[in-house]
Amino acid sequence: MLDTHFHLDFLPRFSRTVLIDGLSARNVEIVAQTVVPTDFEAVPGVRSAVGYHPWYVDDGGLDAFEAALQQTRFVGEVGLDFAPRHMDSADLQVDVFRRVMAVTCDAAASRGVQYVASIHAVRSVTAVLDVLEELRVVERGVVPIIHWFSGTSDELTRHIRTGGHISINPRMLETKRGRAYVSQVPADRLLLETDLPSSPGNHDPRSLADEVSTSLRGVVEKLTELRDEDMAAVIAENEARLFA
């Protein structure tokens, strides 16, 4: 079972190996997001992703981002956040996101491998999709996953029609709209995530491993109930197709 959006960079370095070992004992793997490209490092036993979170964008990290693309085919966390407190940087966010996705497409072409991007889209799904479609990312070998999708039904339909995926965490299933969304999306576009931990800190790695495992299995059980099909098998196929 794979957590496609986990913040390993929010844990102190000394506890990361303990967490990874604990997850492995529970048959769980992670895609480790980063919020700034200079924090990227290839970690044994982990799918390490290079990110440039919209809260932290500037013009200074693009070279580091592009360099990291030669060490991984996983991108995240990147995207746009148009919540009121982040609107002052909206233009810069769009510029950096466009450049990040453009160099990711270039890397996919030059290396001849498929890239997978985990995308933050808060009050900005249309703007995110505009960039993805402008760059033709799916056609150019990049699979976009909007994590914790919170847009409109029309935006979700547009995202799926253009080749996108969504990753689901327990909080998404707490709302009527979230449950409706995961019921309408084609099964082969669904993935799992926890978005844990929620913030940097001295988290207990053993407790966190338990929480991740319990959360992922709970999401699969709820999806199976909502869709009336064995979603464990479907999710496993989706994970293998994108992340193997």
Long-range contacts (C-beta under 8 A, 24 or more apart in sequence): 1-27, 1-28, 1-29, 1-192, 1-213, 1-216, 1-217, 1-220, 1-235, 1-236, 1-239, 2-28, 2-29, 2-30, 2-31, 2-191, 2-192, 2-239, 2-243, 3-28, 3-29, 3-30, 3-31, 3-192, 3-193, 3-194, 3-196, 3-212, 3-216, 4-31, 4-118, 4-145, 4-147, 4-167, 4-191, 4-192, 4-193, 4-239, 4-243, 5-31, 5-33, 5-76, 5-77, 5-118, 5-147, 5-148, 5-167, 5-169, 5-193, 5-194, 5-195, 6-30, 6-31, 6-32, 6-33, 6-193, 6-194, 6-195, 6-196, 6-212, 7-32, 7-33, 7-35, 7-195, 7-196, 7-197, 8-32, 8-33, 8-43, 8-46, 9-33, 9-34, 9-35, 9-39, 9-200, 10-197, 10-199, 10-200, 10-201, 10-203, 11-197, 11-200, 11-203, 11-205, 11-208, 12-202, 15-202, 15-203, 15-204, 15-205, 16-43, 16-205, 18-205, 18-206, 19-205, 19-206, 19-208, 19-209, 20-45, 20-46, 22-205, 22-206, 22-208, 22-209, 22-210, 23-209, 23-212, 23-213, 25-209, 26-209, 26-210, 26-212, 26-213, 28-209, 28-212, 28-213, 28-216, 30-212, 31-74, 31-76, 31-116, 31-118, 31-243, 33-76, 33-77, 33-118, 34-76, 34-77, 35-77, 36-61, 37-61, 37-62, 37-64, 37-65, 37-68, 38-64, 40-64, 40-68, 40-71, 40-72, 42-71, 42-72, 47-72, 47-74, 47-243, 48-72, 48-74, 49-74, 49-75, 49-76, 49-77, 49-118, 50-74, 50-75, 50-76, 51-75, 51-76, 51-77, 51-78, 51-118, 52-78, 52-96, 52-97, 52-100, 53-77, 53-78, 53-79, 53-120, 54-78, 54-79, 54-80, 54-81, 54-86, 54-89, 54-93, 54-96, 54-97, 54-120, 55-81, 55-86, 57-89, 57-92, 57-93, 57-96, 57-97, 58-92, 58-96, 59-92, 59-96, 62-96, 62-99, 62-100, 62-103, 65-100, 65-103, 66-103, 66-107, 69-103, 69-104, 69-107, 69-115, 70-107, 70-111, 73-107, 73-108, 73-111, 73-113, 73-114, 73-115, 73-116, 74-115, 74-116, 74-117, 74-118, 74-243, 75-100, 75-104, 75-115, 75-116, 75-117, 75-118, 75-142, 76-117, 76-118, 76-119, 76-145, 76-147, 77-118, 77-119, 77-120, 77-147, 78-117, 78-118, 78-119, 78-120, 79-119, 79-120, 79-121, 79-122, 79-124, 79-128, 79-146, 80-120, 80-121, 80-122, 80-124, 80-127, 80-128, 81-120, 81-122, 81-123, 81-124, 82-122, 82-123, 82-124, 82-127, 83-122, 83-123, 86-122, 94-127, 94-131, 97-128, 97-131, 98-131, 98-134, 98-135, 101-131, 101-132, 101-135, 101-137, 101-142, 102-135, 104-137, 104-142, 105-135, 105-136, 105-137, 105-140, 105-141, 105-142, 108-140, 108-141, 108-142, 109-140, 109-141, 113-141, 114-141, 114-142, 114-143, 114-242, 115-141, 115-142, 115-143, 116-142, 116-143, 116-145, 116-242, 116-243, 117-142, 117-143, 117-144, 117-145, 118-145, 118-147, 118-167, 118-193, 119-144, 119-145, 119-146, 119-147, 120-147, 121-146, 121-149, 121-150, 121-151, 122-150, 123-150, 125-149, 125-150, 125-151, 125-152, 125-155, 125-159, 126-151, 126-155, 129-155, 129-158, 129-159, 129-162, 129-164, 132-162, 132-164, 133-162, 138-162, 138-163, 138-164, 143-242, 145-191, 147-193, 147-195, 148-172, 148-193, 148-195, 149-181, 153-180, 153-181, 153-184, 156-181, 156-184, 156-185, 160-185, 160-186, 160-189, 164-189, 165-189, 165-190, 165-191, 165-238, 165-242, 166-190, 166-191, 167-191, 167-192, 167-193, 168-192, 168-193, 168-219, 168-223, 169-193, 169-194, 169-195, 169-215, 169-219, 170-194, 170-215, 170-218, 170-219, 170-222, 173-219, 173-222, 179-226, 182-223, 182-226, 182-227, 183-226, 183-227, 187-227, 187-229, 187-231, 187-234, 188-234, 188-237, 188-238, 188-241, 189-238, 190-223, 190-231, 190-234, 190-235, 190-238, 191-235, 191-238, 191-239, 191-242, 192-216, 192-219, 192-220, 192-235, 192-239
